[in-house]
Amino acid sequence: MTKYILNRLFHSALVMLTISFIVFFIMFKAGDPVELMLPPDATQQDVIDMRAALGLDKSFIVQYQKFLINVSKGNLGNSFIYGQPALDIVFERMPATMELAVIAMIISILVGIPLGIISSIKPNSIMSRVIMFFSLAGISVPVFWTGMILVLIFSVILGVLPSSGRGEVYLFTSAFTWDGIKHLIMPVATLSIFQLALILRLTRTGMMEVLMQDYIKLATAKGVPRKVIVYYHALKNTLIPLITIIGIQFGQLVAFTIVTETIFAWPGTGKLIIDSIQNLDRPIVVAYLLVISFIFVAINFAVDVLYTLVDPRVRV
Amino acid sequence: MKKIIIGLATVALLCSAGNAKTLKVGLASGALSMDPYAHNETATNSILSNIFDTLIAFDKDIKTHPGLAVSWTNPEPTVWIMKLREGVKFHNGSKFNADDVIFSFNRVKTWNKSGFKGKVSAIDSVEKIDEYTVKFVTKKPYPVFLRKLTYISILDKESLEGKNDQWIGLNPIGTGPYKLTSWSKGDHIKMDVNKKYWRGVGKFDKVIFRPLTNNATRVAAILSNEVDIINRVPVVDVNRVKKSDKLNFFVQPGLRLIYLQMDQDRDNSPFIKTHDGKNPLKDVRVRKAIYYGINEDAIVKYVMKGFAEPAAQLSPPAVFGNDPSIKRPAFNPEKAKALLAEAGYPDGFEIQLDSPNNRYINDAQIAQAVASSLAKIGIKVKVNATPKSTFFKETGKLKTSFFLIGWASSDGDASSILDGCVHTYNAETGYGRYNRGRYSNTKVDALIEKSAGIMDPAERLKVLQEAQKLAIVEDQNFIPLHYQVDIYASSKNIKFETRTDSRIWVYDIK
């Protein structure tokens, strides 16, 4: 087990290094932001001076080397646009995005799995069909549209929910205050609908497949209560592929917050990264992608370890 | 009984509302830094103008007025003596005096990340005469000196000396009507009123600026009364806003000209294909043909939904240098075709039009409309719309033959566009940095340089107008399209007047 963990850690570090190189290279090729940052009345000399001040006049290798040295000291550079340390800015905005992603994931799991189970037990019942219809809608409808419609109905027409912004924050999250919760409802709903539908359908398919297995027939024949079969034996075996998907989907959730954050003016990292890419703010793009890769790598690692606990057939 | 309860509740609500009047502003973009010298762009300048004062101030029609400087004299053409306002305090209680002015100007000029160097490049030195008097010396007689000063926020020497850039970027200490209480990038900028402001206390106790960059979100915010003002109402939502009986709607002619630049320098332009292999844009008849061949009224009507002013020259009416005698000729495709034939291109030619797609209002759509207009006179235009980061980089390297661009004469004076776009490009002096078609006319250059030293406004105006006429009417160096218009919406509960410089100055809002 220890050898496995060390192995994985080494590979993870390699992945992060490769990512940093690729991102740095791409942003380097995209051009420098000095042209965009300086006003039209700046002279060519000002452009040269600013470029030198930001260290952008050196070659790619020199810049990348400097970057790596700084990273080893924990410094990911200062944002070209904001002038503040890039890592600080990313961390400042991270709680907002994580809050959306985590709550959306929790809701999709808590609602999606039970609904998936219900629709798998009696697949042709009316209840099942209704659930499947809505899940199809959930997967097909674009996030952007859902968000706008929710804003239109609940904020503009009914006026019961705030149309944008984050609300009061307490202990890094807005979920602890009523004002915060009012601001959370629509963005979370928008973000979770797709995930919910996906988890629902996966659970249903997984359960239906498992319920047809021989060992289920054996358990039924032995007289094990239906509830125990479904909610204990079958569900446990369905969870294995589900955990993998949830791990990967969490990454997608964080990515989709870009759209949700734009609509709801949610001050998270999704919006930050889009703006930074457009403004050619390389330190923030690199810092953000490294943080996200780190989270992914960590989640995948946790998922793999979780496997060994859930599935006795898997041995490391 | 019910009526009494409702009545009491309303009174209670009104009382509490009256106790802390908060203004909520929804903006199309937020501030990039709290350091007023870091970014010279409208959104940041607009927000910070509430926290900082300048020596000279613009009113809403961009006329200059005393700010932190109460009076000034111009004893010699290059010398300005300014008397500073006494009794003014910064937000932290520090006294405002000449040392702060010297400190500010030195920082603007020498800080390596200063975005305002261009505004002070003509100033040679600034000295302290006494605690409330400073002397500026300009390199040459500088008629636009006062206008440039409206951009230099005054910082507090005592608070900022020895602090690093990062600290300054987060802690704005000004003399302005509002002081910063909290800044969450991309979420809100909260300010409290400065009770000791020298012009008098502002009407609102608190201001909250909220960047709402998504157009639909911004409109939803004002329709649901979550904000009191929004700027840059998207043209497609104008009708929705107008229909609301709780909102006022404002249209303000702006300072930004949207125009086309053409490669007039190279004999072989990279993105033009003609039957004779030459560059047709070097012929003034071809340029005139393009001008006559673009149906600008259709662009204003269909692309801008009526919210743009067709332009015939470089400076809009509010800018000093505007020539009321220049009128835009009517759309005339027959004349355009005739001019093309006369120039040797009866069957037109192929050309690529470059345009940004996320910089100006409906920029890519305008380019498309130009292309379809020119197709009808035989010029086949391919539109290449790219994000601003790519667009400015490529056009900067002159990898373009024909492009759409904008220019805001934010000083209120024609010299900015003449110096930056019309004058022949000169890397050392900085002239023509945005003259990417490399238009060059030495007569125009001479007029521009002459106007830079004329102190008498009436005489200077004549020279500026002459330079403009020669460049745009005779040479047709650019194709002016229209001036952008700022559209605002505000709640009927407040009294809001729009400004020509697109800023939102809360002090004037009641």
Interface residues (C-beta under 8 A of the other chain):
Chain A: A30 G31 P33 E35 L36 M37 L38 P39 P40 D41 A42 T43 Q44 Q45 D46 D49 M50 A52 A53 L54 N78 I81 Y82 G83 Q84 P85 I89 E92 R93 M148 V151 L152 S155 V156 G159 P162 S163 S164 G165 R166 T262 I263 F264 A265 P267 K271 L272 D275 Q278 N279 L280
Chain B: L32 S33 D35 A38 H39 N40 E41 N112 K113 G115 F116 K117 G118 K119 S121 D165 Q166 G169 L170 S184 K185 G186 D187 H188 R210 P211 L212 T213 N214 A216 T217 A220 A221 L223 S224 N225 E226 N358 P387 K388 S389 T390 F392 K393 G396 W407 S416 D419 G420 A427 T429 G430 R433 Y434
